Amino acid sequence: MMKGLVTCLLVLLVAHQLGHQARAIDCMAVTESLLQCVTYLTGTADQPAPACCAGMKHLTQIAATVVDKRAACDCIKKEAEKFHNIKEEAATKLPGACGVTISVPISLNTDCSK
């Protein structure tokens, strides 16, 4: 179930164009961007909160380069380990529910190094 969240968010990151320069991304910023999504991802809420969707959009802005996307993926994987009740279906639907278009299929076998 955690893999669904990780995969969904990684796909969102990978779908965006590369930024101008590589920079280190802050895991705290990644966590703060996605914190409001937990209720939706665990099935407590039927729809993601507006703050969740704003956080997802913010994450795509701060993770602009390949290096940033890989770092964000690693941060998300570490954070997702704290939640054992993530619903895979909710994670899969999150981009669409937030109005974020992704161009890569969601996979449960996400490798952050790629």
N, C-alpha and C positions, 0 to 999 in steps of 0.2 A: 504494500500500500504506500509506503514511503517512497518507493521508486516511482510511483505515478506522479507524485508532487515534484520530485526531482526532475523527472523526465519532462513534464509539462513546462516547468519553468526554464529548463535548459533549452528546450525547443524554442520557446519564446525568445530567449537570448540569441540563439543561433540564427533566427530568422531576420534579425536586423543587420543593417549594413555595418561594415567596419568603421571604427572611428579614425581619427587622424594620428594619434600617437598612443603607444602602449603606456599604461599606468597601472599601479596596483590598486585593486578594488578593496574596499573596507568591508569585512564580513558584517560588521555592525550595521552598515548602511543597507546591505542585502537583507539582513534579518528584519530591520525596521520597515523596509519596503513591503515585506510579505507578511508581517505579523497579523494584519487585519484579515488575512485570508484563512486563518486557521478554523474559524467557525464554519465556513463554507466547506472547507476541505475535509473536516471531520463529520460533516452531516448535521451539525447543529443548526445551521442556517440553510434555507432553500436557495438563496441567491447570495453571491458575494457582495459584501458591503462596498459602497462607493469608495471608501478608504482603501479597500483591498485592490480594486481596479486601478485606483490612482497610484498605489504602490507598485503594481505590476508595470504600469507605464513608466514610472520613475526608474524602475530597475532596468528597463530596456535602454533608458537614456544614460544611466551611469555605467552600464556594462557595454561599452561601445566597441571595444577592440576584441580581438581573439583572446588575448591574454586576460582581459577583464572577464570575458565570458567563461573562460575556463576557471578562473578564480571564483566567480560567482557560483558556478556549478558546484565547486568544492564546498563553498560556504553553505549552499542549499542542502547538499547531502549531509553535512555535519548537523545542521539545524533540524532536518527532517528526522534524524535519529531520535530526537526527543519526543516525537509524536508517533505513537504506534497505531493510531486509529484513523489514519488518513484514508479516505475513500478514493480508490483509483478512478472511478467514474467521475467524481467531482474534480479531481486533478485534471483529467482529460478534457472536461468541459470548461474549465476555468478561463482559458483564453477567449473562447467564444462568448462566455457569459460576461466577460469584461470588455468585449468589443475589440479585442486584440487579434489581428490576423497573423497567423503563422503559416509558413509555406513548407514546413517539414513535418512529416508524419511523426506522431508521438510513439516512442519506443520504450519498452521497459528495460532495455539494455544500454542505457546511457553511459558513455565513457567520457568523462570530463576532459581527458587528454586530447580528444579529437575535436 
